[in-house]
C-alpha cells in the first residue's frame, strides 16, 4: 500500500480503565500521548483502504457519516490487531 505506515496503537494512545462492555466488545477510556488529553476531533481521517480489504462495517459507516452530522460520535482513528479491531472515538 502507498503512503506512510501508521504508528502502533501503543505509541499513540494510553488505554485507561474499562468504561463498559457488552456482547460486541468493550469500551475503555484513553489518553492521546502526544498531548496527554482525551482524543478529540482534530481532522484525523481513516486512510483509504486498498480494494478488497475487509474492515468492520462500524468503521466504514462512522467514516462516512461521523464528520458531517451533529450527534454522531467521530471516528478519529482505528487499528487492526491480531485478534480484534480498536476504534478510537471522540470523547464528547
C-alpha positions in Angstrom: 0.0 0.0 0.0 1.1 3.5 -0.8 1.7 6.1 1.9 3.3 6.2 5.4 2.7 3.3 7.7 0.7 4.1 10.8 2.3 4.1 14.2 1.2 1.3 16.5 -1.7 2.0 18.9 0.7 1.8 22.0 2.8 4.6 20.6 -0.1 7.0 20.1 -2.5 6.3 23.0 -2.6 5.1 26.6 -5.5 2.9 27.3 -7.3 3.7 30.6 -9.9 2.0 32.7 -12.8 -0.1 31.3 -15.9 2.1 31.0 -18.3 -0.8 30.0 -18.6 -3.9 28.0 -21.3 -5.9 26.1 -21.8 -8.7 23.7 -19.9 -6.9 20.9 -16.9 -5.5 22.7 -15.5 -3.3 25.5 -15.1 0.4 25.8 -12.1 1.9 27.6 -11.1 5.5 28.5 -8.0 6.6 26.7 -5.4 9.4 26.5 -3.6 10.6 23.4 0.2 10.5 24.3 1.1 13.5 22.1 -0.7 15.9 24.4 -2.0 13.9 27.3 -5.6 14.7 26.7 -8.6 12.6 25.7 -9.0 12.1 22.0 -10.9 14.9 20.3 -11.8 15.6 16.7 -8.6 17.1 15.1 -9.0 16.3 11.4 -7.7 12.8 11.6 -9.2 10.7 8.9 -9.3 7.0 8.2 -6.9 6.3 5.3 -8.5 4.8 2.2 -8.3 1.0 2.2 -6.9 -0.9 -0.7 -9.6 -2.6 -2.8 -10.7 -5.8 -1.2 -9.6 -5.0 2.4 -12.2 -6.1 4.9 -12.9 -4.0 7.9 -15.9 -3.9 10.3 -19.0 -2.1 9.0 -18.8 0.2 12.0 -15.5 1.7 10.7 -16.9 2.2 7.2 -20.2 3.8 8.4 -18.6 6.0 11.1 -16.0 7.2 8.5 -18.8 8.1 6.1 -21.2 10.0 8.5 -19.1 10.9 11.5 -17.8 14.2 10.3 -21.0 15.5 8.7 -23.7 15.1 11.3 -24.1 16.6 14.7 -24.7 14.0 17.4 -22.7 11.2 15.6 -19.5 10.5 17.5 -16.5 10.9 15.3 -14.1 8.1 14.4 -10.7 9.5 14.9 -8.5 6.5 14.2 -8.6 2.7 14.1 -6.2 -0.2 14.4 -6.3 -3.8 13.3 -4.7 -6.0 16.0 -4.2 -9.8 15.6 -7.4 -10.7 17.4 -9.6 -7.5 17.2 -10.1 -4.1 15.8 -9.6 -1.0 18.0 -11.7 2.1 17.2 -10.6 5.5 18.6 -13.6 7.7 19.0 -14.0 11.3 20.2 -15.0 11.8 23.8 -18.0 14.1 23.8 
